[in-house]
Amino acid sequence: MGGGIHGTHQALVLLDAGVPGDRLVILDPHSRLLARWKEWTSRTGMRYLRSPGVHHIGLAPFDLFRWAGGRRRNPETFRGRVRRPSLEVFNRFSSQVVEGWGLESRHRRGQLTDVRSVQGGLEVHTDRGPLRTRHLLLSTGPEPPAFDEWEWTREGIWPQRVHHLFGPSFPFREIVDRAHRSGRPVAVVGGGISAGHLALRFIGEGCCVTFLSRHPLREHRYDSEPGWLGPRNLRSFWQESCPSRRRRMIREARHRGSVPPALARSLRAASNRGALELLLGVEVIGPASVTRPVISVRSIPVPAEKGERRLLGPDPEPVEPGPPVRGSTPIPPKTSIDQRLQISSLILATGLSSGFGGEPSISGMASRLGLPVGPCGTPLTDRELHWGKGIHVSGPLAEMELGPVARNIVGARMAGERLRQKVEEVSQTRKASG
Ligand SMILES: Cc1cc2nc3c(=O)[nH]c(=O)nc-3n(C[C@H](O)[C@H](O)[C@H](O)COP(=O)(O)OP(=O)(O)OC[C@H]3O[C@@H](n4cnc5c(N)ncnc54)[C@H](O)[C@@H]3O)c2cc1C
């Protein structure tokens, strides 16, 4: 279940390990496999992946380089020491893998809603009817956060001007046109890689951008340290038997809301050119006007980056002037400063939820089938990612076994290795017993 990066890679691994094609179904509500990945990454405007070129959906680590052929030496195709692929080459390779293995013919459109244990296997309920199976692999992928914290966006205040980057639709062109017509900045809320890329995408279209982040730019090359790819960090993770402590290790290891150094440099350069207002250490409180697109923001007590001012740029109706920020001195809570900003649109680029996706169907299913869960309902699986009753997991659902990288592309590869071992073991046992 799930036809994203994880589900598609696992389908490929299963076919390669000898599972017959006509015994495999990839259940996903979109019209094409990898649709969500392609849509979301293209919305951000990112040109290169954050992860190395050996992390992709194909089988062998060097398959993407091999496929790129002569272009692999072109710095436009792969960037930096770990050869981060361009999004374009990554997507073209992925489409070629899907096509080459006929995976689209295994895709059935539908959304899993429930799973019941029945004689001889499982009954998977979907919005398009039930399916019978002996083995189910869950690869849901995280969802955008709920809009609850933005109550006021639901109250019809300046309709068409507040959008979530990963919402059901994202009218990029309309937002750009409105910014040009009004001469006001697009406000991008968020402090991580998606917000950073999106800000640069709007700047590339000639828009002014106000970038609002609760925290300073947190620079990290990857979203967790490379030690988590292997035993260096995973050994102590596996030695830890308490699920809550494992969860804490994951939380501490993930650099949520971080940006790679090159992106941070581009944002600062745009700020120096005057195309971008970097408002770091501020949060949006809500609309300052019901009729006009004006937002209220306030500074919050977090360390600011050296040389960064808290509140910059046009200030139509200042309440109080902002205090100077020196070095990384935290601003004490009492000096919270309110300010109003006129904008053209407000874009929430606040990332994806830290949940596992597919809630509440998966949580309901777990309690009905009596499957073991840890903190926040995450599955507790065995080493082979078997959760119970023929159900395996990949992606965020496999986090308690694979650690902080489980939800990344490399996490799909790690899960795939374990599934392959399992399939090969089962087929050897079958052969041995005649
Ligand atoms: C902008 C952006 C850039 C990123 N860049 C990188 C990067 O450079 N390197 C990296 O390693 N990671 C990156 N990531 C993280 C990336 O999302 C994951 O690595 C990868 O997409 C996760 O794949 P997935 O299959 O878990 O999720 P997705 O690609 O989101 O796919 C999950 C699929 O499951 C389906 N699904 C969910 N619930 C159900 C249900 N009930 N029934 C049926 N189907 C269901 C969804 O519709 C979806 O199609 C990035 C993420 C974003 C948003």
The ligand as an ORCA input file, in Angstrom:
! r2SCAN-3c Opt
* xyz 0 1
  C      10.011     18.743     -1.053
  C      10.623     17.485     -0.517
  C      11.947     17.174     -0.818
  C      12.519     16.011     -0.329
  N      13.821     15.725     -0.652
  C      14.363     14.574     -0.206
  C      15.695     14.200     -0.566
  O      16.388     14.925     -1.269
  N      16.184     13.015     -0.111
  C      15.442     12.174      0.688
  O      15.937     11.128      1.065
  N      14.183     12.508      1.053
  C      13.632     13.667      0.638
  N      12.363     14.009      1.007
  C      11.637     13.153      1.895
  C      10.778     12.326      0.946
  O       9.411     12.688      1.045
  C      10.860     10.913      1.163
  O      12.179     10.480      1.091
  C      10.014     10.123      0.165
  O       9.175     10.840     -0.685
  C       9.120      9.348      1.035
  O       8.492      8.425      0.220
  P       7.158      7.759      0.733
  O       6.839      6.683     -0.227
  O       7.266      7.399      2.170
  O       6.101      8.934      0.678
  P       5.337      9.550     -0.569
  O       6.233      9.751     -1.716
  O       4.597     10.707     -0.011
  O       4.273      8.410     -0.958
  C       3.333      7.873     -0.067
  C       2.162      7.391     -0.906
  O       1.292      6.643     -0.056
  C      -0.026      6.967     -0.428
  N      -0.943      6.686      0.663
  C      -1.030      7.290      1.874
  N      -2.048      6.779      2.589
  C      -2.616      5.829      1.808
  C      -3.723      4.943      1.982
  N      -4.457      4.939      3.098
  N      -4.016      4.077      0.978
  C      -3.273      4.058     -0.176
  N      -2.223      4.861     -0.375
  C      -1.908      5.751      0.591
  C       0.041      8.459     -0.735
  O      -1.065      8.868     -1.497
  C       1.351      8.539     -1.493
  O       1.172      8.369     -2.863
  C      11.759     15.155      0.503
  C      10.427     15.472      0.796
  C       9.861     16.616      0.278
  C       8.434     16.922      0.606
*
